């Protein structure tokens, strides 16, 4: 009985009427800056890759007890989150694809390039994204772009016309803090009304910080070529779709 009472107590805290803020954009689109910004507004915030996974579990709702804001929401189930938390608001943080791929590549290369030689410690330091990239760079880039395009399109379609949705370009729009604060106010999300003096601009990595500059240049050129081929393929697919619909 005690275990059941404990679970029910946690769920009651989840249902306490608090408006949740879910940032559902992919990493390297200003997620750390958003996390920092929420803290400056006096809001509790979680920045990790666990909660998007929990959002897909049927029993995952009680994971969202402790905090108001959640960032780094790559591939989160916004459908479940909206069903569980009707007062929640959703932010699709996004950015230019070319710059996004470049940022991901620099992030993957921050420890260097794995050589496969004895004593090389790069692989042991990499996260999942880094392992994907160095296992097969071209296919990883294709997969990243495809996943993001499909997910963002689904989010835009799901939230079309809804007032609880905001698309934000944190890394490119200097006015994003004011837009976000206005959005929270319009949706009656309690927070400090005074904006921080300086917008957070965190977790940036300059190209010069990457140890292997020659490898970096080659991978950046590969990313440009991958985007070019994907866009060319997409243009052909759209033309075929139009011809099919007119037939």
N, C-alpha and C positions, 0 to 999 in steps of 0.2 A: 504493500500500500504506500509505503514511504516513497518508493521509486516513482509510482504513478503521480503522487501528490507533487513531487519535485518537477516532473515533466509538465504537469498542468500549470504549476506556478511559473515555469519558464515561458510557456505559451501565453499565459495571461500577460506577462511582461511584453511579449511580442505584440499582443493585441491592445496595448495600452493607448492606442490612438496617436502614437508618434508618427509623424511623416518621415518616411525614409527617402534617402537620396541615393540613387544608383547611377554610377557613371559606367556605361556599358561599352565604351570605346576600347579599341585594342591598345596594347602597351606601346610606348614611344609616341603617344599622342597627347602628352601633357598630364598623364595620370598622377605623377608625383606632385606636380604643381597644384592640381586640384586637391589632392590630399592635404597639402600644406595650407592651401587657401581655406579649406573647411575648418581646420584647426584654428586659424586666425579669426574665423567667424564665431568661435566658441562652440563648434559642433564636434562631436566625437566621430572619428573616422577610422576605417579599416582599409589598409592598402596591402592586399595580398592576392594570390591566385587560387586561394581555397574557396572563397565564397561563390565564384562563378560555377564551380563544380557542384557545390551544395545546392545551388539554385535549380539544378536538374534532378535532384533526388526528391521523391515524393514526401519523404520525412525531413527534408532539408530546411523547412521554415524556421525551426527553433534555433538554427545556427545564427539567425539575424536578430539576436537579443541585445547584444552589448552596445552596438553603435548606431548612429543615425545615418552616417554616410559610408558608402562603399565605392572604392575606386579600383582600377585595374580589372575591369569586368569583361575581359575578352571572352566572347561566346557564351555569356551568361544567358539563362532562360528568362528574358524579360516578360514572357507570357506568364510563367509561374509567379515571378516576383510581383507583377501587377495584380494577379489574382489573390495572392497572400496579403498584399499591402495596398488596399484600394486608394490610400492617401499618398502613396509614393509618387515621386517625380523621377524622371529619367533623363539623363544627359548623354547624348551621343557625341563624345569627344573624338574628333577626327582631324586629319591633316592631308596635305598634298601627298599623293602616293609616292612620288619619286623621293621626296625628302623623308618620308616615313621609311621606305626601304633602306635608304642610306643610313638612317638612324639605327635601324635594326642591325644592319651589317656591322656598324661601328660598335654597337653593344655586344654583338657576338664575338668580335675580335678584340675586346678590351684586354683579354689575358694573353693575346698572341694567337698564333696559328698552330694547331696540333701537328706534330711531325711524325708521330708513330715511333720515334726513337726512344730507347730506354732513358728514363729520367725525365721525360717530358711530362709536365704536370698540368698542361692546358686542359685536357679532357676532363680531369677530375674537378676543375673549377667551373665548368660550363653548366648552365641550366638546360632545360629541354630545348629552348629555341636555338641555343648554340650547337647542341648535338644534332638537331635537324639540319642546321645550315652546313656544318662541316661534313656531315654524312653524304649530302648531295646538294651542293649549293643551288644549282639551277632549279631542281625540282622543289626545293624549299621555298625559293622566291616565288615560283608559280603558285604553290600551295598557299603561301601567305596572302598573295594578292586575291586569289580566288575566294578564300575563306572570308577575307574582309569585305570584298564586294558583295558577296551573297548575304552575309550577316547584316551589313549596313542597309542593304536594300530591303531586307525583311523587317528591320527595325523601323525604317521610314514608312513602310507600308502599314505596319501594325499601328503606329502612333499617328498616322496621318490625320490632321485636324484636331488632335487631342491637345488640351492646354497643359498637360503634365509632361510634355516632351520638349527638349531643347537640343538643337545641334550646335556644337561649339568648336571653334578652332583655337584651342588654347595656345598652340605654338606660333600661330600666325596673326591672330587678331588682338591688338593691344587693348581693346575695349572689352575683352571677355569677362573680366571681373565684374564690371558694371552690369553687363548683360545677365550674368549668372545671378547676381544679387537681386536684380529686378524680377527675374524668373522665380526665385525663391519667395520673394515678397508677394508676387501675384498668386502663387500657389499656397500662401499662408503657412510657409515652413518657418518655424521660429528660429531666429538667429540674431546675432549682433547686427544692427542696422548700419553701423559705421564701417565703411570699407577700409581695408588695410591700405596704407599709403602706397606701398609698392606691390605690384602683382608678383606672386611667386614665379620664378623661372628656374626650376630645379632639374637636376639629373640630366643636364646637357653634357654632351661629350664632343669635343672638337676633334676634327680629323687628325690633327697633329698628335693627339694623345694615343692613337693606335700604334703599337710597336712596329708592325710591318707595313710600311707605306706602299711598297710595290704591290703586295698582295691586296691591300685595300683598294688601290687604283683598279686592279683587275676585277675585283668583285663589284665595285661600283659600276664599272663599264658593263659587266654582266647583268646587273640589275636594270640598267637602262635598256639593254637589248631585250630582256625578258618583258619589260613593260611594253616595248614597241611591238613585239610579237603578239602579246595578249590583246593589245588594242586592235591590231590588224585582224586577228581572229574574231574579235568581237564585232568588228565592222562587217565582216563577211557573214557572220551568223545573223546579224540584224537584217542584212539584205535578203538572206535566204528566208528569214521569218516573214518579211513583208511580201515576198513573192508567194509564199505558201498561203498566207492569209488572203491574197488577192485572187488566188486560183479558184 
